[in-house]
């Protein structure tokens, strides 16, 4: 199936390109969001083995994760703007091809230096599907329909966080660390075929923006100088970073603090994924019934309770299963309740440049994750220090969303920025 023109049909507020199904688009958008988590989580159990195989330290191999996240964040600034100019489908397919080639390079890398190079190429393209997917949702859907689709995508997305580290652990045990990157190669090929068949072009030529440098500078300035935009992005970034420290610390948290094996990562990632499904279901279930603001407030209350409970638990009880996992499970429920509405309120600030806005939004979240990756070794020494870091980062997220609320009224009184 080739790219369909946007001869759309109107059904309950949804605009679906002819020849494409709601189920197919939902699956493809969710599957595209797998690239980042699989490229991160599947790799985690192999970090010690890669270090031993290449004669490097674990800290050196950890930097291959940092460089992945750095380029993930840096390129996220451009994916949306490029898709605003040349279309969503074309950039998605090109990114998948590059990721495919980079995954092969990682699988055959003989040393850490080359692994760094190919991980950078993976990072530069892994975020394209996630960023462009957000723009596609807003190209096609409005209001509650958009929130429901975001929630459905989030539900399918949870396959990656739970399966990634489990598959990575078994790949490591059965075949060695290079099998992890062979898996990523196969995944990229699968996504490339799926997108070729099921992903439509949702941005017609007459609505595309120019890549003129002066125009882009003005556009980025307009978006990045918007206080509501900055504060809503910061809220998302801090919220995800507060949880992401546990993802990056999994080799230490699970193996050292909880005494588990590299094949037992499911102990952490299965409850987390179930929590994400529950939170996404709640968000989708009440879309259109309660306001986005109330959804966000509810999510942050749940996260605050979880973070506070995590600190108290680690101050009073030695780390032993299942107690260290419980607050993380509750935290991701709150995060998944709030995230769809947080994403939409941010993109809706600039409806004529949603791709560019999605890029900037992704940049902040991924940039925060990259910073966490570079410094996570400073807090993974004990389970208590991890819980304190989560609490401190979430506090910054709460402060950001409060500032967003205070500045939004002033933003609405200003001339439209579309």
Secondary structure, 3 states (H helix, E strand, C coil): CCCCCCCEEEECCEEEECCCCHHHHHHHHHHHCHHHHHHHHHHHCCHHHHHHHHCCCHHHHHHHHHHHHHHHHHHHHHHHHHHHHHCHHHHHHHHHHHHHHHHHHHHHCCCHHHHHHHHHHHHHHHCHHHHHHHHHHHHHCCHHHHHHHHHHHHHHHHHHHHHHHHHHHHHHHHCCCHHHHHHHHHHHHHHHHHHHHHCCCCCCHHHCCCCCHHHHHHHHHHHHCCHHHHHHHHHHHHHHHHHHHHHHCHHHHHHHHCCCCCCCCHHHHHHHHHHHHHHHHHHHHCECCECHHHHHHHHHHHHHHHHHHHHHHHHHCCCCCCHHHHHHHHHHHHHHHHHHHHHHHHHHHHHHHHHHHHHHHHHHHHHHHHHHHHHHHHCCCCHHHHHHHHHHHHHHHHHHHHHHHHHHHHHHHCCCCC
